[in-house]
Amino acid sequence: MLLSMTGYGRGTTTYLDKTIVTEIRSLNSKFADLRMKVPQNYREKEHEIRRMISERLERGKIDFNIDIQSVAGEEGFSLNKPLFRKYHQELSRLASELSLNEGDLMQSILRLPNVVGSNSDVLNNEEWMVVQKTIEEAVKNFDAFRLVEGASIESDMRMRIGIIQDNLEKIKPFEDERVVKLRHRLFQNLEEYLGKEKIDENRFEQEIIYYLEKMDITEEKVRLSQHCLFFLEELDQKHTQKGRKLSFISQEIGREINTLGAKAYSPDIQRLVVAMKDELEKIKEQVANSL
């Protein structure tokens, strides 16, 4: 089971004359980065809310918001008239000094902090219990969203690992062919510069063995195959925090693919290497979005 780091969850509950709405959004991040927006009278519980969210969401760039909507309408909220007048006075004077159009100054002031607030300044235990349930609902919906996204990511990564494995198998027919081409090219070069009668056959065979050792890609193929299997085994694990480990394995896969390319000495093998690199880059993009 794989979870996506990107997700969205919403919880809604009615308490007395107001509707409590909680929302969670998350994007990719290597660490936990939680930003919260809660009503003024909920600030005393901010630390506890932060703990509830951080423990469940683990990591990612997370935005959490609690919105209170009054069922009764305006009665549930109050206007800070002295603060409104102060904002209006200062902003009108500044607009006059700078010859600016005031526009819809009233709407702008109403959106400023602490101008409009809730009449309820104290969060009682009963309301806090309701808020906790609403947060749990948002987290539950958030996890369900991430699970669906994670299943899609996992399916895509399995498919791309399979393509890398297929391309690895396709290398085999070209290995012997490049040895024949290397032998022919070296002999042709020596014959051109020294003449056929001056070529030391024993020395020539020693040079061929030297180049064959440099060209041998058996170890790289074995390690790459093992890393691909390790990647799939990690996807099969039941725990959900796999992103970091999958990232490390994909780095090892990349090293072996690069070494194969450096030791290829074959345009056909190079094409397969490029195809594997392309699939690996797409895998890394998906791993970056995994928890």
TORMARMI-21532 format. One record per residue: x, y, z of N, C-alpha, C in turn. Coordinates in steps of 0.02 Angstrom, whole numbers, plus 50000, padded with zeros to 5 digits. Layout:
N
XYZXYZXYZ ...
end
This chain:
291
500424994050000500005000050000500445006350000 500315010649953500705016749946500235022749953 500465027849990500075033949997500385039649958 499975043549926500215049549892500335055049944 500815059349931500915065049975500425070649960 500145070549901499645075549881498955073049901 498565077349933497905075149953497455080949974 496815079249983496325084150006495805080550048 495605083650104495085080950146494675086450178 494025085050188493575090050215493105086750266 492995090350320492525087950371492035093550388 491395091850398490885096850413490425094350469 490315098650519489865097050575489485103250596 488855102350617488455107850643488455107550718 488595113150750488575113650823488175119950842 487625118950876487175124450895486975128450833 487175134850831486965139150776487515140350725 488015135850723488565136950675488795130350644 489065130950585489345125250549490105125650551 490415120250574491145120050579491415116050519 491835119250479492115116050419492875115650426 493165109650420493895108850422494125106350354 494685108950331494965107050266495715105750273 495945100550239496665098850238496885098150165 497415101650148497725100850082498465099450091 498745095350047499445093550054499785093149986 500405095649983500815095149923501485091849941 501905090649892502545087349903503015091449946 503355088149991503895091350031504295085750064 504945086750070505365081750103505225081350177 504975086850207504865087150278504135089150292 503945089050356503275091250376503275098850381 502855102050341502795109350342502055110950348 501825112150410501125113150424500965120550434 500505123050393500255129850400499515129550419 499325133250472498655132850499498305139650499 497655139350488497235145250493496615143350533 496585145850596496025144050640495715150450669 495075150150688494755156050718495105158250782 495025164550798495375167450855495225163650920 494585161750930494405158450993494615151150996 494935148550941495195141750942495955141650952 496245147550959496985148050962497265144251022 496885143851077497135140251136497245132851122 496915130151071496985123151054497445122150993 497775127450972498175126950911498725121750917 499055121450974499595116550983499325109450979 498745108151009498455101551007498225099750936 497935104650902497725103450832498335101850789 498875105550799499495104450761499755097350773 499725095150836499955088350852499525083050817 498855084050819498395079250787498535078650713 498655084250680498775084150607499455081250591 499975083350628500665081250613500755073750622 500445070950675500525063750688500205059550634 499665061750606499295057850557499555058850486 499765065050470499955066450401500705065350388 501105065150442501815063350440502265068350404 502185069350339502595074250305502235076850242 502495082550217502185085850160502085093150176 501935097050125501775104150134501025104550145 500825105350208500125104450229499805111250246 499215112350219498805118150238498185115550273 498075118050334497485116150373497085122350390 496415121850381495995127650392495345125550428 495145129650477494495128850510494085135050495 493495133950468493055139550450492395138750488 492185144050521491555144050559491035148050520 490485144750504489935147950467489325148150512 489035154250523488465155050567487825153050531 487465148350561486815146250533486305151850542 486375155650597485895160950612486025167350572 486575167550537486745173450498487205178050536 487065184550537487515189450566487555189150642 487045185950675487045186250749487655182850779 487935178050743488495174450771489155178150766 489145184050735489765187650725489685194950746 490245198050761490245205050782490735209050740 490595215450734491035219950697491415224250747 492075224350740492485228450783492475235550756 491975239550778491865246150748492445250950759 492725251350819493305255950827493885254250780 494025247750773494565245750729494395247250656 493745246150638493525247650569493625255150554 493405259450602493475266750592494205268750585 494635265650625495345267250623495645265350555 495485259350532495715257250465495475262050411 494825263650415494525267950363494845274850363 494955277550422495245284250428495955284350398 496355279450417497055279350394497095277950319 496705273150295496725271350224496455276950180 495925280350203495645285950164496145291650159 496485292950215496975298350215497565296650168 497775290350170498335288250127498125288550054 497515286550038497275286749969497245293949944 497045298549989497015305649970497705308449957 498185306750000498865309249992499185306949927 499035300749909499345297749849498915298349788 498345301849795497885302749739497665296049710 497495291449755497275284749733496515284149738 496245279949695495525278649697495385273949755 494935275949800494785271849858494465265149840 494125264849784493805258649763493295256249815 493245249749822492785246849872493155246049938 493265251749971493665251750032493345247750088 492675247950092492325244350145492455236850142 492385233950082492505226750075493225224950092 493695229350073494395228050088494525228050163 494215232850199494315233250271494015227250307 493445225050283493105219250314493535212950310 493985212650262494415206750255495045207150297 495165212850328495765213650370495685209850436 496235207650467496205203750528495845207350585 495435203450621495105205750683494555210950673 494405212750611493855217550600493185214150611 493115208150583492515204150594492715197950634 492365196650689492535190950730491925187650757 492025182050790491475178350820491305181250888 490665181050904490455183350970490665178651025 490785172451006490975167451056491735167651065 491955170251119492675170951131492965165051169 492535160951198492765155351239492555148751206 493045144251199492905137751170492775132851227 492145130651233491975126051287492155118851267 492135114351316492345107451305491905103851255 491245105251258490785101951212490935103851140 491055110351128491215112551060491885109751038 492365109251083493025106651065492975099251044 492535095451078492435088451058492155088050987 491695092650971491415092850904491955094550853 492375099350870492925101350825493395095550813 493565091850865494005086050858493715080850810 493065079550817492735074750771492755077250699 492675083750691492695086650623493395086050593 493905087150635494595086250611494715079050592 494475074350634494555067150619494225065350553 493645068350540493295066950477493705069450418 493995075450424494405078250371495025073850358 495335071550413495935067250407495745060650374 495175057750393494945051450364494835052250289 494505057650269494385058850197495035060350161 495485063750196496145065250167496535058750154 496535054150202496885047850193496585043750136 495915043850131495585040250076495805042950009 495855049550004496075052849942496785050649926 497225050849976497925049049965498005041649946 497575037449973497615030349957497445029049884 496935032449859496745031749789497305034249744 497575040249760498125043049721498745038549725 498865035849785499445031449794499405025149753 498795022349746498705016249706498865017649633 498675023549609498825025449540499585026349530 499915029549578500645030449575501005023749575 500785019349620501095012749626501035008749561 500445008949531500335005349468500795007949413 500875014549411501305017549360502035015649371 502265015649434502965013949448503105006549433 502635002249449502724995149434502804994149359 502394997649321502424997049248503094999349222 503355004849248503995007549224504585003349246 504565000449305505094995749326505084989749279 504484987549260504434981949212504754983549145 504674989749123504984991849060505744991749065 506004994049123506734993949133506984986749132 506614982249165506814975149166506804972149095 506294973949056506254971448987506834973948945 507004980348952507564983148915508234980048936 508284978349000508884975049025508974968248991 508424964648982508454958148948508644958948874 508444964548844508574965648773509314967148759 509694968548812510414970048803510794963848782 510584958148807510974951948799511184950448727 510734950748677510944949048608511484953548580 511554959648607512044964348579512734963648612 512784959948667513424959448703513954955848661 513794949948635514284946148595514444949848530 513944953148502514044956748439514554962248446 514544965848502515024971348511515734968748519 515824962648547516484959648553516774958148484 516364955448441516584953948372516774960448336 516384965648345516514972048313517154975148340 517264974548405517864977248436518484973648410 518464967148408519034963148383519194965148311 518674965748270518784967348199519074974448192 518814979248232519044986048226519774986748248 519954983548304520644983948328521134980648279 520944974848253521384971448206521464975548142 520924978548120520944982648059521394988648069 521364991748129521794997548143522524995548145 522664990048179523354987748183523624985848113 523234982548074523434980548007523574986647963 523174992047975523264998047935523915001747953 524075001848019524665005748040525305001548042 525264995048057525864990948064525964986148005 525434984247975525484978947924525314972247955 524994967847919524764961547947525324957147972 525904957347938526454952947956526794955048021 526694961248044527024963648105526574963048167 525974960648159525514960048216525684953948258 525804955148322525944949748369525274946948393 525124940848373524464937948388524354937148463 524894935148498524814934248571524664940948606 525054946048586524944952648615524254955248597 524044953848536523384956148514522834952948557 522904946448572522404943048613522404945748685 523004947648709523034950648776522664957248779 522744961248725522384967648722521634966648718 521434961548681520724960048675520434958248744 520804954048781520584952148848520524958248893 521014962948887521004969048927520364973048913 520204973948849519614977748831518964974048850 518984967448845518394963648864518234964448938 518764964748979518674965749051518364972649065 518594977749027518324984449035517604984849011 517434980748962516764981048932516264976448968 516514972149012516064967349043515534970949086 514904969449075514364972749110513944967749151 514224961849162513864956649198513654958949268 514134961849306513984964049374513454969449374 513514974149327513024979649324512324977049309 512294972149264511634969249247511334965649307 511744961949343511504958249402511254963149455 511664968349469511474973249521510844977049501 510804978949437510204982549414509584978249421 509644971849403509084967249411508874966549484 509374966149528509224965549600508894971849627 509134977649606508844983949629508114984549607 507974982449546507284982749520506824978149562 507074972149578506684967549619506594970349689 507114973549716507074976649782506554982249783 506524986149729506034991549722505324988649725 505214983249688504544980149687504374976949755 504874974049787504764971149854504564976449904 504874982349899504704987849944503984990149931 503774990249869503084992149854502594987149884 502804980849892502364975649919502304976049995 502744979850028502714980250101502074983550125 501844981750184501204984250210501254991350238 501844993350261501905000050290501815005350235 501625011450255501445016650206502005021550191 502495022250237503045027050225503585023750183 503525024250118503995020950072504385025750029 504175032150027504465036949981505225037649986 505475038450047506195039550057506595033350035 506355027450055506725021350038506705020149963 506125021349932506075020549859506535025549823 506615031349853507065036449824507785033949825 507995030849881508675028149885508785022449835 508285018149828508355012549781508385015149710 507985020149694507985022949625508665026149609 508995028949660509665031749650510155026149631 510095020449666510535014849650510395012049581 509765011849562509585009749494509905014349443 509895020849457510195025849412510945024849404 511285023249458512015022149455512185016249409 511815010849415511955004949373511785006349300 511255009949287511085011649218511625016049188 511875020949226512405025349201513035021449186 513205016749229513805012649217513715008249155 513125005549146512985001749085513105006049023 512875012249026512975016748969513705018248957 514095019049012514805020649004515195014748976 514965008648988515325002648966514984999348906 514515002748875514114999648822514514997948760 514875002848732515245001948669514794998948615 514165001048616513684998548567513115003448561 512965005848500512405010448491511735007248510 511675000848499511054997348516510944997148592 511484995648628511434995648701511325002648727 511645007648696511545014548718510815016648711 510495014448657509785016148648509355013248704 509525007048723509155003848778509285007448844 509915009648853510095013348914509705019948918 509665023448862509295029748860508555028548877 508275023148851507575021548865507475020048940 507965016548969507925015149041507985021449083 508425025949062508495032349098507845036449096 507525036249038506895039949030506365037249078 506315030649083505835027649129506015029149201 506665029049217506875030449286506715037549307 506785042349262506615049349279505875049949295 505455046349259504745046549273504585043149340 504965037849355504885034549420505075039349477 505625043049468505845047749520505315053149532 504995055349479504465060349487503885057549529 503725051249518503185048149556503405046849629 504035044849637504295043649706504265050149746 504415055749714504405062249748503705063949774 503195060949745502505062149766502235056749812 502695052349835502495046849879502685048249951 502265046249996502395047550067502995043450091 
end
